[in-house]
Amino acid sequence: MSNIIDIQQFLVGKTFHIPSYQRDYAWATGQVDDLFCDVQEALETGSGHYFGTIVLAKNSGQSYEIVDGQQRLSTLTLVIQALLKQLDPADSDCIANGAILLRNGLSLKMNFGKNAAFVEDLFAGNSPTPNSGGQRKLQAAYGFAQDRAKALIVEGGINLVKKWVKTIKSLEIIQFVATDTGRAIRMFQTVNDRGIPLTSMDKAKALLVYYSNRYLAGELDGDINSAFGDCFSAYDSLREFVTSPGYRIDNIARDTFTEDDLLRYHYLAYNYPSALNVSDYNGTVRTVFDGFLKGTLKELCKKPNELRSFISDYTSDLRSFSIAFDQLISSTATDKQLYKLFVILGLAARLYPLTIRLHQRGLLRSQVPNTSVDLLHCIEVCDVRVYKTRGTDPAKDIGDLSHGSRTATVKDLANGLRNFVTWFMPDGTFQTSLSQDMYHNGALTLFLIRNDEDVAGSVYGHAKLHQMVIAQITREHIISQTPNWTISSQGFIDEADFSNHLHMFGNLTLLSKSDNSRCQNQPTHTKMTDPNFYAKSSYAETRQLAHQYGPNAGVFTKADILKRTQAFATVVIGKWAIW
C-alpha cells in the first residue's frame, strides 16, 4: 500500500533497519547540502515540500526494512541529530522531538545496520575512527550537518533551529509498504521504472527477485539479496581502494565507473548453457539487462527447475566474480607484478573480464605448459604489444576468450592469447613500432622502469615502485621538445628530421615530477653535466646518462638516440616475447 504523509507521521511508532544487501552510505556533502536547501525552501515558502518516495518491507511489530530510500533517511537522521544537538537536552521541545523523530527509548529509530555502532559513537561525540568508505562519508556528512546547524544558531538562535525541526516534520513523503522483502523489491522496481533513474545493478537485483517471487514462491529472494549486497560492498571497496595515494587505477577511479561495470565485466566472462545472448563480445550494460538477463528469465520462467538453476548460478557467480575483482585490485597493495600491471601499465579495460575470471579461478599464476611464463605474464604481453603499442582493440578475439574463460583450460587460454598476439602484433611489426614514436605509447613507463632495473642491477620491490608512483613518474625528453639551440649541432638535418627522432625510445628517460620541472627546456649538456640535474635523479638509467655523457661535455646527438633506440628495442622484445 502507499500514501502521502508528512515526516512526523512517517516516523512515529516505527523503527527502520538497513538490510545487509543494501549498498553502503554513499552521499557526499553536496547532497547533504541539497537536503538543507530543500528544508530552507520549505521554511521560506511555508508550504509542504516533497521529500521523496520510500519503499519498506514490514517485519514483525513496527519494524521495517528499507528497500529504497536508505540514503535519504540516513541523511535525514544525521541532520535531525545535528539540529537537536544545538538545543538544551532538558528543553521540552528537544525531548519531544527526540522521541518523535530520532529515538525509540535509548535506541535510534534508524538502525544503520553494519554501521550502527559507528553512528551511535558519532552521535555520542566519541570521534570514532572510520574503517570503510561508507563510514568516512557518514562522518563527513554528520560533520557538515553539525556545521550548518551551528550556523543557524549564529543566524537566529535556538528559535530558528526549532523552526527548522518543525519544517522537517512537515516534509511530505510517499511511502510504499509491502508485507515481505520480495514484494517490496518488486514494488521498488515498479516505482522506479516509472522515471526515477536506477543503475542496471539495482534493476538486475529487482528483476531477479521478481522472477524468484513470482515463479519460485520467493525461494531465492534471500540468496539474491545477499549476493547483491556483497557485490555492492565489493564495488564500494574497489572505489575506496583506488583513492589511496599511489594506487590510482584510472579505469576504476574515473567518475563514469559504476556498479554497472561489475555487471558488464561479469557478463563478458560468463556463460551458461541455456542463457540467451551470452556471447556478445561487445556487450553494453543495456545488452546485459535487456538482451541477456531479461531474455533468459523470460525464456525460463515456465521451467521452474531451469529458472531456479540459472538464477542460483548467475547470482552466486556474480557475487564470486565481484569479490574476486575487489581482491585482485586490493592485491596490488602487496603484489608487485599486479601493481605494475594495474597501476603502472594501466591494464586495458578490455582485458579486465578475462583477468578477473582467471583470478577468481586461481589461474593467473598458473604456468603455461612447456614454458617458463604464467597466464598473468601472457595477459601483460597482450596489453603491451596489442593494446598499448599497436593501439588497437580487437574486441571479438578477446571477447571470445573471455566468454569461454569460465571453463577453459590453462593450455587453451595460453594458446588463445598467443594466437591473439601473433596475429595482431608479430615480432617484425613490434620491432618496427619500437623504432618509431614511443612517447605516446601507454607501455613506455613500464618499459623504462624495466630498463632502469637492468641498469640498477636489481629487480625493484613493491615499496620502491610505490615510492616512484607517489613521486609521480614522468617521461623526460633528453633533447628537449623545444630546443633553444641549433639542432644541426646535434646531428639533425632539419626540423623534419628532428621531429622524426624527438619521440624515439633513445631520446626518452624517466624523472620524478619535481625533477622534470627543474629540467624543463634546459640544454642537454646542462642536464648531463650539472650535478643538480640528471646526476641527482632517483632513476638509475637517468643517473647513468650523466655518468656516460657528462665527461664528454654532455654531447648527445641523433646517433646516440638511434643507438639507444636499437638497444632498448632488443631488450623490450626479449622481455615481452611471444611464449
N, C-alpha and C positions, 0 to 999 in steps of 0.2 A: 504494500500500500504506500501511497505518497500523500503529502500535504505540505502547504506553505505555513510555516510557523516562525516565530522570532527565536533568537538565540536563547533567551531565557527559557522559553517553553521547551526548546530542544534539549537543553542541558539538565533541566530539573528531573531528578529521580533516576538519571541514567549514569552508568559507568561505561567507558569505552576502552576497548583493547585493540592495540595494533598487532595483527597476527604476524607470525614469522615469515610468511610468504610475501609480505609487502616489502617494497624497496625501502632502504634506509632514508632518514630525513635528508632532504636534498635542497631545500630552499636557501638561496643566498640572501644577503641583507637587502638587496634591491627589491626582492619580492616581499620581504617583511615591510619595507618602506611603502610598497604599494598598498598593503593592508592598512597601514596607518593613514594613507591618503584616502582610502575608502571610508574609514571611520570619520576622518576630518570632514569629508564631503557630506556625509550623513548628518553630522552635527551642525554644519553650517546651513544646510537646506531645511533641517527639521523634518525631513521625510524619511521613509523607510529606504533601506538600501539592500540590494540582493547580495548575499554573501556567497552563494553557490549551492551546488547540489551535493548531497551526502547520501551514499548508499550503505546501508547497515545490514548485518545479519544478526538476528536476535538469538542470544544464547539463553541460559537459564535466568529467571528473575528479570532484573532490569539491566543485565549485562549485554552489551552489543559489540560485535566485531566490526571494525571499519573496513569495508571493502573498497570504497572510493571516498577520498576527501581527507585522508590522514595528514597530508602536508598542511592543509588549511587549518584543520582542527588542532594539530600540534602547535602551529604558529600562534593561533588564537590563544591557546593555553599559556604560551610564553608571554604574550602581550598582556593578558589579564593579570598574570602573576607580577609582571613588571609594574603595572599600574597600581595594584593593591599594595605593593611594597612601599609605595610612596605615602600611604596612609598610616595613621597610628593603628597598630594591631588591636587596640581597645575601642577604636571608633566603631559605632554600631553599624554604619554603612559598610565598613570594611569587613566586619564579621558576617553580616548578612550576605554580601556579595561573594565572599569567600565560599560560603556554604552553597549559594545558588550556582555560581559559575565555575568554581575551581575544585572544591573538595567534597567528598562524602566522608565525614568524620576526619580521620587522620590521613586518609588516602586521597590521592588525586583522582578526579573523575576520569582523566585521561591516563590510562596505563600505557607508557611508552614502550612496552614490550622489552626487547633486549637492551634498550637504553633507559629503562625505568629507574634503576638505581642511580645512574649518572644524572638524570634530570632532578631527582629528589635531592641529590647533593648540590646541584647547581642552584636550586631554589633555596636550599638551606644556607647558601653563601659559603660553601666549603671549598670552592675553587677546585673541583675535581680535574684530574688530568685526562683529557680525551684519548681514546685508543682506537678510534676509527674516524673515517671521513664524516660519517653522519653525526658523531658526537662533536666533532670540530665545528660543523655547521650549526648544530644546536647551541653550542656555546657562543658562537658569533651572533646568531640570531637573538639570543636572550640578552647578550651584551648590548646589541643595537636597540632592542626594545627598552632596556633599562635607561639608556642614554636619552631616548625620546621621551620616556616618562619623566625623567628628571628635568628635561627642558620644559615640559608642561607645568611643572611646579614653579619654575622660574617665571614662566609666562603668565600664569593665572592662579597659582597656588593650589591648595587642596580641592577647592570647589571645581576648578577646571578638570582635575583628574576624575572627580566624581561624575562630571558631565560626560566625560569620555566613557566611563564604565557604563553609565546609563544608556548611552548611544549604542555601545556594543550589544547590550541586552536587547535592543530593538532591531538589530540587523535581521533581515529576513533570510530564511533558508528553506530549501526544498529537501525534505528527507524521504528516502525510499527505504522501506523496511521489509526484509524477507525473513521467512522463518528458518532458513538454513543458509549456509555459506554458498552452496551450489546455486540455489535460486538467486541469491544476492548477486553473484557474479554474472549470471545470465541477465539480470536486471541492469547491472553495471554496463554490460556490453550494449544492451538495447539503448539505454540512456545516452551513452557516449558516442554511439554510432549515428546519432542524430545531429551531428555538427560540432561536438566538442572534440578537439583533436586528441588522439591517443597514439602511443607508439604501437608499432606492429607487435612488439613483445607483449604488451598489455592485451591486445586483441587476440593474439595466439593463445594466451592463457585462458581468456574468457571463452574462446571458441572451443577449446579442448574440454573445459568444464561443462560447457553447454552440451556437447555430444555425450560426455560421461553421464550428465544429469538426465538427459532425455532418453538415451538409448541403453544406458547401463545402470540405471537407477542410482546414479551418483557414486557408483562403486569406486571410481578412480579420482574423485574430487580431491581427496586429501593428498594423494600422491602427486597430482598435478600442481596443486598449490605449493607443496613442499619443494618440488623440483624447481619451479619458477622462483620461489623465494631464494633458493641457492644461486640461481642464475643472476638475480638482481644483486645479491651480495657479491658475487664474483665480479660483476661489472663495476660496482662501487669500489671494490678493492683494486681493480685494474686502474681506474681513473685516479684513485688516490696515489697509487704507487708511482705513476709516471709524472707526478708533480714533484717528486723528491729531487733534490739537487743532484745533477749528474745522471739521472735516469730517464730523462725525457725521451719518449719514443713518439715521433710525430704522428704516425698512423693512429695512435691511441689517444694522444694528448690533444689532437685537433678538436675544435668545437663541434664539428659535424659527426664525430664518432659517438654513437649512442648504443643503447641496449639492442637496437635493431641490427647492429653489425654482428652481435653474437648470433642472432637468429640466422643471418645471411651466411656468415662463415661456416656455421654448423651445417646448413643446408648444402653448401658446396662440398662438404666432406661426408655427406650422409647418403646411404642407400638402404632401401627396404624393398623386398620382393613385390609387394602389392601396391606400393606407393605410386602416385601419378606424378608426372613432370619432375622426376627426381634427378634428371641428368642434364639440366640446363647449366652449361659451364659458365654462362654469363648472367646467372640469375640475380635479379634485384630483390629487395625486400618485398616488393609487390608480388613478384614471382613466387616467393616463399609462401606468403599468406594466401593469396588468391588462387594461384595455379596449383601449388603443391599441397598445402595444408587443407584448404577448403575443399579442393577437388578430391583429395584422398578420403577425407572424413565423409563427404557426401557419398562417395562410391561405396564405402564400407559400412555405412550406417544400418543397412539391412542384414548385415552379417555380424552379429554381436561378438562372436569369438574372434573374428579377424579384426574388428574395430578395437576390441579390448587389447589384443596383442600389439596392434600398431600404436595406440596411444601410450601404452606402457613402454614400448621400445623407444618411441620418439622422445617422450619426456625424460626418461632416465638417461638416454644418450645425450640429450641437450644439456642436462644437468652436469653429467660427467665431462662433456666437452668444454663447457663454460668454466668449470673448476680447473680443468687441465690448462686452459688458456691463462687463467689467473696464476696458476702455479708456474707455468712456463715463463711468463713475464717477470714474476717475482724472483725467479731463479737467477735473473740477471744480476741480482744483488750479490751473488757469491760465485757464479759460474762465468769465468772469463770468456769462454767461447760463445755463450749466449749473449754476454754483454757486447762482444764485438759484433755479433750478428744483428742484434736489435737496436742497440744504442749507437754504435759507431758506423756500421754499414747501413743500417736502416732497411731491414729486410722488406722487399716489395710486398705490398698488401696482397697481391695475387697469390703469394706463397704461404700466407697465413693459414688458410684452412688445412692444407696438407701438413704443415709443420705442427700445428696444434694436434691434429689427429695422430700423428706419429708419436708425439709426446704423450698423448693420452694412452696410447698402446704400449708405451715404454720402448719404442723402437728407434728413437733419434740417435742413440749411441750404438745401435747395432752395426757390427762390421759387415761391409759388403763382401760376399763370398769371393775368395781369390784376390782380395785387395788388402791394402792397409788403411783404408778410409772407412768412415761410418756414414750413415744417412744424413747426419747433420752437416757434414762437410759437403756432401753431394748437393744439398739444398743451397749451401753457401756458394758453391761453384755455379749453380744455375743463376742465382741472383747476380753474382759478379759478372758473369760473361754475357748473359742474355738480357736481363732487365737493366743492369747498370751500364755495361759497356756498349752493347748494341742498342739499348734504349727502346726495346720493342716489348709488346705484351701479347704473346701467343696464348690467348685465353683458352682455346679449346683443348690444346695439348695438356696444359697444367690442370684444366678443369676435369678432364677425363681421369687423370691420375688422382686428383683429389677425391672425386666421387667414388673411385674404387679403393681408396686408401683404408677404408674401414676393415677390409678383409685381405688385402693384397699382401703377398709375402715380401720379405726384405729383398730377395733376389729380383722379383718383378718390379718393385718400386725403384730399385737401383738401375735396372735396365731401362725403365721408362724415363728416368731422369737423365741417364746417359744419352739415350737416343734424342731426347729433347735438346740437350746442349750440343751434341754433334750436328744436329740438323740446323739449329739457329745460330750457333757460334763455334764453327770448327776452328782448329788451331790456326790455319792460314789467315782467316778473317780476324781472329783475335790478335794475332801478331800485327797485322796491318792497323787495326784500331788503336793498339797501344803506341803506335808511332805517330799518331795524329793528336787532335785536341784532347787532352786529358783533364784540363782544369774543370770542365763541366761534367766529368764522369763521376757518378754517385759513389763509386767504389774507391776514388782516389785517396781519401783519408786512410782507409784500411790498407791500401797498397803501401802508402808511405810509412804507416806505423809498422807494417811487417818489415819493410826495408830498414827502418830505424832499429828494430830488434836485431837484425843481422849485423848492423854496424856496431851496436852496443855489445853484441856477443851474448845476449841473454833474451829469453822469452819473457815478456812483461807479464807480471801477475795482475790480478784484478784491481788491487789497490793502486798500482801505477797507472793503469788505464783510466780508472775513475778519476784520479788526480788530473790527468790530461784533459778529460772532458770538463771537469769543474773549471779548469783554467781556460777553457774554450779553445779547441783545436782550430787553427786557421791555415789556409793554403797560401803559401808565400811564393811570389814570382821572384826568382833570383835576379834576373834582369827585369826591372820594373816595367809595368804596363805603359807608363807614360814617362819614358826616359827624357832627361833634360841634358842629354849629351849627344854627340854624333854617333848614330847607330853603326855607321860603317867602321868605326874604330873597334867594334866587336864582331866584325866579320859578316855583317848583313849587307846584301847588295842594295836593297832599297826598302821602303816602307812595307811593300807587299811581302818581301822575303822575311822581314822582321815579324810581321803578323802571322805568317805561316809557322813560325817557330816559337812564338811567345808562349803558347799554352801547352807545349810539348812536355812530356814527362821530365826531360832533363833540365827544364827551367823551373822546376817546382820543388818545394820542400815544405816542412811544417814549422810553424811558430805558434806560441800561445797568443791570444788576442792582444794582450798588453805589449808583447814584443813586436807583433806585427804593426801595431800603431806607431811604435817608435821607428820602425824600419821603413815606413811608407815613403816611397819615392826617393829613398836615399840611393846614391850611386852604388853600383855593385861592389866596386873596390872598397868603398867605405864600410859596407856591411861585412865584407870579408876581413878587413884589416883592423877596424876599430874594435878593441876588446869589449866594448859595451853593446855590441850587436850580436852577430851570429855566434861568437865565441861564448856568450853567456846563455845561449838557448838551453832549454831543458831537453831538447831533442838531439840525440847522438849524431844523426846524419847532418843536421844543420851545423853543429859544432865542428864536424869533420870538414865541412866546406871551408870554414875559416882556417883550419889547420892545413888543408890541402892547397888552397888558393891564396891565402893570406901572405905567405912568404914570397909569392910571385906578384906582389903589389895588387892582389885581388883581381887579376885579369881573368875574366870569364867570358868566353866567346861562343859563337854559333857552333864551332867544332866541339866545344865542351858539352853543349846542350845535346848534340847528336850522339856523342859518346855515352853520356849518362842515360839518354833515352833507350839506346840499344841494350845497355846493361840492365836497366830496370825491367824492360820488356821480357828479357830472358828469365829474370827471377820470377816475375809475375806469372808467366806461362807455366813455369815449373811448379809454383805453389798452388795454382788453381787449374791444374791439369785435368783433362778428362780421364777418369779412372778406368 
